[in-house]
């Protein structure tokens, strides 16, 4: 996963897919953005306060290995322009 930083112990990612996968652990959907040093990052959940509240309840769902791999692959493709090989 492509982590930019943490804000209040909550990870800020470079892709929406990573943020929403992380949020799914807490039964949250959607995402919102933060800008850190000029870079827009994505945080799971539609608001910061929802995440804080959900984290107090603890993890509800553990993402599968396949979900993590798929999200990581998607993040790598988007950061490399989305193409693979073939010159």
N, C-alpha and C positions, 0 to 999 in steps of 0.2 A: 504494500500500500504506500501511497505517496503522501506522507504526513508533512504538513507545513509547520505546524506548531500546536500547542495546546492553549486553550483559553478557559480559565477556571477548571482545569483538569479535563477538558473536553477536547477531543482531537479535531483539528481543522485540516481537511484534505484538499488535494488538487483536483479531484473529480467528484461529480455528483454521485456516481455509482458507489464510490468508496464511502461517502458520507451516508447515503441511504442504507447501505449494507450495515454499517456500524450502528445506525439508529434502529435497525430492525431487531437488534438484541434487546431493546427496551420497548418493543411493540410500538415504535414510532414510525411514521412515514414522512415523506417530504424532506425538505432541506431549507436552509437559509444561508446567507453569505456573510462573510466578514472580510475586510481588507486589512492585510498586515504588510507593512512596508511596501505598499503599492501593488501587492499581489492579492487577487481575489481568491478566497478559499471557500470551501463548502463544508457546512456542518450539518449533520443529520438532524431531523426534526424541524418543524416549521417555525419554532422559536426557541431561543436560548432558555427561557424559563421552563418550557416543557421538558427539555432535556434534563435540566437540573432536577426537576420533580421526579422524572422517570428513573434517573440514576439512583435516587434515594430508595426506590423500590427494588433495585437490583436487576441483574440480567434475567430476562424472561425467556429468551430464545438464543441458542448458540448457533451461529452460522455454520453450515456444513463446509467441509474442506472444498467441495466443488464450487460452492458459492464464492468462497474467498479466492480460489484460483481463477474463476471466471471474471471476477471483479478486477483482480490484479492484471489479468491479460488485457482486459478492456482498457484499464488505465495506462498500461504500457503502449498499447496501440494508439491511443489518443495522444500521448505525449510524443510519439514518434511520427505523427502525421497520418496514422491509420493505414499505412500500406505495409505490405510484407513481401520483400524480395522481388524477383522478376526483372532484373535489368538485362 
